């Protein structure tokens, strides 16, 4: 037994200089995770999964609770950081991504806190006053990126804690987590644009499908030229069925992306991104699998993804009304919900995860139910944050805004002239406040039904 193993067994903490031979097949040792590491995981999930996103929304709404929540989140993060360096039990390969990405997380938080302190002190003389507008924007966009950075670190932590994405499994594992996270992000962005994105789209004269098509085009180009390794150990690499499948998927994505960009010009809606989602679902259902139960979970993923594309087509063609951008039909929640569920299913369908199910003797249907449960939780959390922002800013979609009424102008003009901290960069010189000068306006009922659509809230 070497010195590192002896130190490990006696609970004297973890070492960053372990023998590489310990990690032949996994990036983690077989010891239990331990209570300290469990507390570290819980602290980071609380800080980056709940408190920082909540603080971001409060900041965008210029609410007085923004600073206390961010201070609490940073304090929880600091505690979690030191817990990670004090744990015993399970140890991890020294060069895992979770470990080096922690530096990005730490410096992002330090920079954000420093900018927040500077802005709160209102140092407006000399050079500090001249750079204040620039630093305000940096603080805003860095704050918006911290939940994304935190999510990335949480996913890397999940992978690290189980020792997954190591050795020959790395490429397949990363593909599932990156693609699955992309579908989840697409669903959240779709929900965000549905609730509060109308002013941005109307101001820019673009439809959401125009932006979607550009992303699809760029993603397709990347996939076309990166899925096949041209050279392995200085020799021309042979193509296999996986290379053909992924590269052909990249080709159809950029080809469809071009069509989507053309058809969605000048603010026109388009069903091309939705059709591509359905075709992608069909392709994944026919994807060759090498692990037991992998076909079952990939089929569920395909069905859910296809449901998202089909429901989006129905929404665009039959539900969405151009002259009523703020009136949301219940059907319109189906596309973002199904995309989020599909993303969680795909992230949970790697070869190592399904192999681990067999070790734990867990049937695949129970596992699918757990993944779908996480998807519903993600959806309701994203919806709650958006709804909180609407309520704090009296956005037109909020029940606090005229209780289901709007000004006597067409809905497009009302939304276009909406003042929102989410879109505007102006600072509130009087501090965080939601008060403003309200003018009396004539009102009309804009609800489709007798009961306001937000009455359930």
VOKEKOL-833850 format. One record per residue (C-alpha): residue number from 1; x, y, z. Coordinates in steps of 0.05 Angstrom, whole numbers, plus 32768, in hexadecimal, padded with zeros to 4 digits. Layout:
! residues N
REC:num:X:Y:Z
REC:NUM:X:Y:Z
...
***
This chain:
! residues 457
REC:num:X:Y:Z
REC:1:8000:8000:8000
REC:2:801F:8044:7FED
REC:3:801E:8083:8017
REC:4:7FE3:80A2:7FF2
REC:5:7FB7:8065:7FFE
REC:6:7FCB:8063:8047
REC:7:7FBA:80AC:804F
REC:8:7F78:80A0:802C
REC:9:7F64:8065:8057
REC:10:7F72:808B:8098
REC:11:7F42:80C2:8085
REC:12:7F77:80F8:8083
REC:13:7F59:811B:8048
REC:14:7F61:8115:7FFD
REC:15:7FA0:811A:7FD4
REC:16:7FAA:8139:7F8F
REC:17:7FE8:810D:7F83
REC:18:7FCA:80C7:7F7F
REC:19:7FE8:808E:7F58
REC:20:7FCC:8090:7F11
REC:21:7FC5:8044:7F13
REC:22:7F8A:804E:7F42
REC:23:7F62:806A:7F08
REC:24:7F68:8036:7ED1
REC:25:7F1D:8030:7EC3
REC:26:7EFD:8068:7EEB
REC:27:7F0D:80AF:7F01
REC:28:7EF7:80A0:7F48
REC:29:7F0C:806E:7F7D
REC:30:7EDA:803D:7F9C
REC:31:7ED5:805A:7FE2
REC:32:7E93:8079:7FF9
REC:33:7E8A:80C3:7FE9
REC:34:7E88:80D7:8032
REC:35:7E61:810B:8059
REC:36:7E90:8145:804B
REC:37:7E8D:813B:8000
REC:38:7E41:8134:8005
REC:39:7E3E:8177:8028
REC:40:7E6B:8195:7FF2
REC:41:7E3B:817C:7FBC
REC:42:7DFF:8196:7FE1
REC:43:7E1F:81DA:7FEC
REC:44:7E31:81E3:7FA3
REC:45:7DED:81CD:7F8A
REC:46:7DCC:81FF:7FBB
REC:47:7DFB:8238:7FA7
REC:48:7DFD:822F:7F5B
REC:49:7DBC:8209:7F50
REC:50:7D8D:8234:7F7A
REC:51:7DAB:8272:7F9C
REC:52:7DD4:8291:7F63
REC:53:7D9C:8289:7F2F
REC:54:7D6B:82A7:7F62
REC:55:7D9B:82E1:7F70
REC:56:7DA3:82EC:7F25
REC:57:7D57:82F4:7F1C
REC:58:7D54:8323:7F58
REC:59:7D8D:834C:7F3A
REC:60:7D6B:8351:7EF6
REC:61:7D2C:8368:7F19
REC:62:7D55:839B:7F42
REC:63:7D39:837E:7F82
REC:64:7D57:838F:7FC6
REC:65:7D60:8345:7FD7
REC:66:7D92:833C:7F9E
REC:67:7DD0:834C:7FC8
REC:68:7DBD:8322:8006
REC:69:7DAE:82E5:7FDB
REC:70:7DEF:82EC:7FB4
REC:71:7E16:82F4:7FF5
REC:72:7DF5:82B5:8011
REC:73:7E04:828F:7FD0
REC:74:7E4D:82A4:7FD2
REC:75:7E52:828F:801C
REC:76:7E35:824B:800C
REC:77:7E65:8245:7FD1
REC:78:7EA2:8255:7FFD
REC:79:7E8D:8220:8030
REC:80:7E83:81ED:7FF9
REC:81:7EC7:81FE:7FDA
REC:82:7EED:81F0:801B
REC:83:7EC5:81B1:8027
REC:84:7EDE:8196:7FE4
REC:85:7F25:819C:7FFE
REC:86:7F17:817C:8041
REC:87:7EF4:813C:802E
REC:88:7F0A:80F4:8039
REC:89:7EEF:80B4:801B
REC:90:7EE9:80B1:7FCF
REC:91:7F21:80D1:7FA8
REC:92:7F25:80E9:7F60
REC:93:7F56:80EA:7F26
REC:94:7F80:812A:7F2D
REC:95:7F72:8145:7EE7
REC:96:7F26:813F:7EE3
REC:97:7F01:8179:7EC2
REC:98:7EDB:8188:7F01
REC:99:7F1B:819A:7F24
REC:100:7F39:81C9:7EF1
REC:101:7EF5:81E9:7EE0
REC:102:7EF1:81FD:7F2A
REC:103:7F24:8233:7F1C
REC:104:7EF4:8253:7EE9
REC:105:7EBB:824F:7F1B
REC:106:7EE4:826E:7F54
REC:107:7EFE:82A9:7F2B
REC:108:7EB9:82B5:7F0D
REC:109:7E9A:82BB:7F52
REC:110:7ED3:82E6:7F6C
REC:111:7ECD:8315:7F31
REC:112:7E82:831A:7F38
REC:113:7E85:8328:7F82
REC:114:7EBB:835E:7F78
REC:115:7E92:837F:7F41
REC:116:7E54:837D:7F6D
REC:117:7E79:839E:7FA7
REC:118:7E94:83D4:7F79
REC:119:7E4F:83E4:7F5C
REC:120:7E2F:83E5:7FA1
REC:121:7E62:8418:7FBA
REC:122:7E4E:8448:7F81
REC:123:7E95:845F:7F73
REC:124:7E86:8491:7F3B
REC:125:7EC1:84C1:7F3C
REC:126:7EFC:84C0:7F0C
REC:127:7F0E:8481:7EE7
REC:128:7EE0:8455:7F12
REC:129:7EA5:847F:7EFC
REC:130:7EB7:847B:7EB2
REC:131:7EBD:842F:7EB2
REC:132:7E7E:8425:7EDC
REC:133:7E4F:841A:7EA0
REC:134:7E7E:83E6:7E83
REC:135:7E87:83C2:7EC6
REC:136:7E3B:83C4:7ED0
REC:137:7E31:839D:7E8F
REC:138:7E69:836C:7EA1
REC:139:7E49:8361:7EE5
REC:140:7E06:8354:7EC5
REC:141:7E1E:8322:7E90
REC:142:7E50:8300:7EBE
REC:143:7E18:82F8:7EF1
REC:144:7DEC:82D8:7EBB
REC:145:7E25:82A8:7EA9
REC:146:7E33:8290:7EF0
REC:147:7DF6:8262:7EF4
REC:148:7E0D:8244:7EB1
REC:149:7E55:823C:7ECB
REC:150:7E39:821E:7F0A
REC:151:7E0D:81EE:7EE4
REC:152:7E4A:81D7:7EBC
REC:153:7E72:81CC:7EFC
REC:154:7E38:81A6:7F1C
REC:155:7E34:8177:7EDF
REC:156:7E7F:816D:7EE1
REC:157:7E79:815F:7F2B
REC:158:7E43:812A:7F1F
REC:159:7E70:8109:7EEB
REC:160:7EAD:810D:7F19
REC:161:7E89:80F1:7F56
REC:162:7E79:80B1:7F31
REC:163:7EBB:80AE:7F0A
REC:164:7E97:80B0:7EC7
REC:165:7EAE:80CD:7E84
REC:166:7EF2:80AD:7E8B
REC:167:7F1E:8088:7E5A
REC:168:7EF9:806B:7E1E
REC:169:7EB6:8084:7E38
REC:170:7ECA:80CD:7E35
REC:171:7EB2:80DF:7DF0
REC:172:7E6E:80BC:7DF5
REC:173:7E62:80D8:7E3B
REC:174:7E73:811F:7E28
REC:175:7E47:811B:7DEB
REC:176:7E0B:8108:7E15
REC:177:7E16:813D:7E4A
REC:178:7E24:8175:7E18
REC:179:7DE9:8163:7DEA
REC:180:7DBA:8156:7E24
REC:181:7DCD:8198:7E45
REC:182:7DC1:81BB:7E03
REC:183:7D7A:81A1:7DFF
REC:184:7D6D:81B6:7E47
REC:185:7D8A:81FB:7E39
REC:186:7D5F:8200:7DF9
REC:187:7D21:81EF:7E21
REC:188:7D31:8223:7E57
REC:189:7D40:8258:7E23
REC:190:7CFF:8246:7DFE
REC:191:7CD9:824F:7E3F
REC:192:7CFC:8291:7E4D
REC:193:7CEB:82AC:7E08
REC:194:7CA4:8294:7E0E
REC:195:7C99:82BA:7E4F
REC:196:7CC3:82F9:7E48
REC:197:7CE7:82F7:7E04
REC:198:7CB4:831B:7DDA
REC:199:7CD1:8361:7DE3
REC:200:7D16:834A:7DCC
REC:201:7CFC:8326:7D8F
REC:202:7CCE:835F:7D7B
REC:203:7D04:8394:7D84
REC:204:7D35:836C:7D5A
REC:205:7D02:8359:7D25
REC:206:7D16:830F:7D2B
REC:207:7CF2:82CF:7D3C
REC:208:7D0E:829C:7D6D
REC:209:7D15:826A:7D34
REC:210:7D46:8299:7D12
REC:211:7D74:8296:7D4E
REC:212:7D67:824B:7D56
REC:213:7D7A:823E:7D0D
REC:214:7DBD:8262:7D14
REC:215:7DCE:8239:7D51
REC:216:7DBA:81F9:7D2D
REC:217:7DE5:820D:7CF1
REC:218:7E22:821B:7D1C
REC:219:7E19:81DB:7D45
REC:220:7E13:81B2:7D05
REC:221:7E53:81CE:7CE8
REC:222:7E79:81BD:7D29
REC:223:7E5C:8176:7D2A
REC:224:7E6C:816A:7CE1
REC:225:7EB7:8176:7CEA
REC:226:7EC3:815E:7D32
REC:227:7E9E:811B:7D3A
REC:228:7ED1:80F2:7D12
REC:229:7F19:80F1:7D29
REC:230:7F41:80F8:7CE8
REC:231:7F83:80E1:7D06
REC:232:7F90:80B1:7D3E
REC:233:7FD9:80A7:7D53
REC:234:7FF1:80C8:7D13
REC:235:7FCA:8098:7CE7
REC:236:7F8B:80A3:7CBE
REC:237:7F50:808E:7CE9
REC:238:7F1A:8061:7CCD
REC:239:7ED1:8075:7CCD
REC:240:7EA1:804D:7CF8
REC:241:7E55:804C:7CFE
REC:242:7E57:8080:7D36
REC:243:7E80:80B0:7D0C
REC:244:7E4E:80A9:7CD2
REC:245:7E12:80B4:7CFF
REC:246:7E2D:80F1:7D23
REC:247:7E4C:8112:7CE6
REC:248:7E0D:8108:7CBC
REC:249:7DE5:8126:7CF6
REC:250:7E13:8163:7CF3
REC:251:7E07:8169:7CA8
REC:252:7DBC:8168:7CAD
REC:253:7DBF:819B:7CE6
REC:254:7DE5:81D0:7CBF
REC:255:7DBD:81C2:7C80
REC:256:7D7B:81CB:7CA6
REC:257:7D98:8207:7CCA
REC:258:7DA3:822A:7C88
REC:259:7D5B:821D:7C74
REC:260:7D43:8236:7CB7
REC:261:7D6A:8277:7CB2
REC:262:7D4E:8285:7C6D
REC:263:7D05:8276:7C7F
REC:264:7D06:829C:7CC1
REC:265:7D20:82DD:7CA5
REC:266:7CFC:831F:7CB5
REC:267:7CDD:8304:7CF5
REC:268:7CB8:82CA:7CD5
REC:269:7CA9:828B:7CFD
REC:270:7CC5:8249:7CE2
REC:271:7CBA:81FF:7CF1
REC:272:7CFF:81EA:7CD7
REC:273:7D20:81E6:7D1D
REC:274:7CE5:81BC:7D35
REC:275:7CEA:818D:7CF9
REC:276:7D34:8185:7D06
REC:277:7D26:8172:7D4F
REC:278:7CF6:813C:7D37
REC:279:7D2A:8121:7D05
REC:280:7D5F:8122:7D3C
REC:281:7D30:80FA:7D69
REC:282:7D26:80C6:7D32
REC:283:7D71:80C1:7D27
REC:284:7D80:80B6:7D70
REC:285:7D4B:8080:7D75
REC:286:7D6F:805A:7D3F
REC:287:7DB4:8067:7D5D
REC:288:7DDC:8027:7D68
REC:289:7DE1:8015:7DB2
REC:290:7E13:7FE8:7DD6
REC:291:7DF7:7FE5:7E1D
REC:292:7DBA:7FC1:7E38
REC:293:7D7D:7FEF:7E43
REC:294:7D9F:8026:7E1B
REC:295:7D6D:801C:7DE3
REC:296:7D32:8026:7E13
REC:297:7D4A:8068:7E2F
REC:298:7D60:8082:7DEB
REC:299:7D1A:8072:7DD0
REC:300:7CFB:809A:7E09
REC:301:7D2A:80D3:7DF9
REC:302:7D17:80CF:7DAF
REC:303:7CCC:80D0:7DBF
REC:304:7CD4:810B:7DEE
REC:305:7CFE:8132:7DBC
REC:306:7CCD:8123:7D84
REC:307:7C94:813B:7DB0
REC:308:7CB9:817C:7DBB
REC:309:7CC2:8187:7D70
REC:310:7C7A:8174:7D5F
REC:311:7C5C:819F:7D96
REC:312:7C86:81DA:7D7E
REC:313:7C6B:81D2:7D37
REC:314:7C23:81D1:7D52
REC:315:7C32:820F:7D7B
REC:316:7C4F:8237:7D41
REC:317:7C1A:8223:7D0E
REC:318:7BDB:8221:7D38
REC:319:7BE4:823F:7D7E
REC:320:7C11:827C:7D7A
REC:321:7BEE:82BE:7D68
REC:322:7C19:82F5:7D4B
REC:323:7BED:832D:7D67
REC:324:7BEC:830E:7DAD
REC:325:7C35:8305:7DC1
REC:326:7C27:8307:7E0C
REC:327:7BED:82D6:7E0C
REC:328:7C0A:8291:7E1C
REC:329:7BE3:8252:7E0D
REC:330:7BF0:8215:7E3A
REC:331:7C05:81EE:7DFC
REC:332:7C41:821C:7DF5
REC:333:7C62:81FF:7E33
REC:334:7C67:81BA:7E13
REC:335:7CA4:81C8:7DE6
REC:336:7CD2:81E2:7E1D
REC:337:7CBB:81AD:7E4E
REC:338:7CC6:8173:7E1E
REC:339:7D0B:818D:7E0A
REC:340:7D21:8192:7E52
REC:341:7D08:814B:7E60
REC:342:7D2B:8132:7E21
REC:343:7D6C:8153:7E37
REC:344:7D6B:8132:7E7B
REC:345:7D5C:80EE:7E5C
REC:346:7D97:80F5:7E2C
REC:347:7DC7:810B:7E62
REC:348:7DB3:80CE:7E8B
REC:349:7DBD:809B:7E53
REC:350:7E09:8092:7E50
REC:351:7E28:804D:7E4E
REC:352:7E46:8054:7E93
REC:353:7E05:806B:7EB3
REC:354:7DDE:8032:7E96
REC:355:7E14:8001:7EAB
REC:356:7E10:801D:7EF1
REC:357:7DC5:8010:7EF2
REC:358:7DD4:7FC6:7EE8
REC:359:7E04:7FC7:7F23
REC:360:7DD0:7FE7:7F50
REC:361:7D99:7FBA:7F35
REC:362:7D6C:7FF5:7F20
REC:363:7D3C:7FEA:7EE7
REC:364:7D40:801C:7EAD
REC:365:7CF7:8033:7EB4
REC:366:7D02:8049:7EFC
REC:367:7D41:806D:7EE5
REC:368:7D1A:8090:7EAD
REC:369:7CE5:80A7:7EDF
REC:370:7D1C:80C7:7F0A
REC:371:7D3A:80EB:7ECE
REC:372:7CF6:8105:7EB9
REC:373:7CEA:811D:7F01
REC:374:7D2A:8145:7EFE
REC:375:7D11:8162:7EBC
REC:376:7CD0:817A:7EDA
REC:377:7CF6:8199:7F15
REC:378:7D24:81BF:7EE5
REC:379:7CE7:81D8:7EBE
REC:380:7CC1:81F1:7EFB
REC:381:7D00:8211:7F18
REC:382:7D0D:8237:7ED7
REC:383:7CC4:824B:7ED3
REC:384:7CC5:8263:7F1B
REC:385:7D02:828F:7F10
REC:386:7CE3:82AE:7ED2
REC:387:7CA0:82B7:7EF5
REC:388:7CC4:82D8:7F30
REC:389:7CE5:830A:7F01
REC:390:7CA2:8319:7EE0
REC:391:7C82:8325:7F23
REC:392:7CBA:8352:7F3E
REC:393:7CBB:837C:7EFF
REC:394:7C70:837D:7EF0
REC:395:7C7D:8360:7EAC
REC:396:7C3D:835D:7E81
REC:397:7C39:8311:7E87
REC:398:7C36:8317:7ED2
REC:399:7BF4:8314:7EF7
REC:400:7C0D:8350:7F1F
REC:401:7C09:837A:7EE1
REC:402:7BC2:8396:7EDB
REC:403:7BA6:8352:7EED
REC:404:7B9D:8336:7EA7
REC:405:7B93:8379:7E85
REC:406:7BC0:83A2:7E58
REC:407:7BC1:83E7:7E38
REC:408:7B91:83F7:7DFF
REC:409:7BC5:83ED:7DC8
REC:410:7BD6:83AE:7DA2
REC:411:7BFC:837A:7DCB
REC:412:7C3A:8380:7D9E
REC:413:7C41:83CA:7DAE
REC:414:7C36:83BE:7DF8
REC:415:7C6D:838A:7DFC
REC:416:7C9C:83B3:7DD1
REC:417:7C97:83EE:7E00
REC:418:7C9D:83C4:7E3F
REC:419:7CD4:83DC:7E6E
REC:420:7CFA:83A0:7E89
REC:421:7D3A:839A:7EB0
REC:422:7D45:8358:7E8C
REC:423:7D50:837C:7E4A
REC:424:7D69:83C0:7E5F
REC:425:7DAE:83D1:7E79
REC:426:7D9E:8413:7E9C
REC:427:7DB2:8415:7EE5
REC:428:7D81:8428:7F1C
REC:429:7DA5:8462:7F3D
REC:430:7D78:845E:7F7A
REC:431:7D8A:8416:7F89
REC:432:7D61:83D8:7F7D
REC:433:7D19:83EC:7F77
REC:434:7CDB:83D7:7F51
REC:435:7CB6:8419:7F5A
REC:436:7CA9:8445:7F1E
REC:437:7C7B:847B:7F05
REC:438:7C3B:845B:7EF1
REC:439:7C0A:847E:7EC2
REC:440:7BC0:8470:7EBF
REC:441:7BAC:844C:7E7F
REC:442:7B6D:8431:7E63
REC:443:7B69:83E5:7E69
REC:444:7B4A:83AC:7E42
REC:445:7B43:8362:7E52
REC:446:7B77:833A:7E2B
REC:447:7B6A:82F6:7E4A
REC:448:7B52:82BF:7E1C
REC:449:7B2A:829F:7E54
REC:450:7B00:82B7:7E8D
REC:451:7B36:82A0:7EBE
REC:452:7B7A:82C2:7EB7
REC:453:7BAF:8291:7E9E
REC:454:7BDC:829F:7EDA
REC:455:7BA5:8295:7F0D
REC:456:7BC4:8253:7F23
REC:457:7C01:8278:7F3A
***
